[in-house]
Amino acid sequence: MELFLILKIIFIIGLVVALYAVARNLDIIKIILIYWKDLIFRK
C-alpha cells in the first residue's frame, strides 16, 4: 500500500511538472505567432 501511495505522489509531481512545461511552451509559441503575424501584416 505504501508503494501505491509513493507512485501516486510521483505521478502527481510529474503531472505538475508536465503542465508547467506545457504552459511555458505555450507562452513561447504565443510570442512566435505574434512575431510572425507582425511580419506578415507589416508588408
Secondary structure, DSSP 8 states (H G I E B T S, - for coil): -HHHHHHHHHHHHHHHHHHHHHHHHHHHHHHHHHHHHHHHHH-
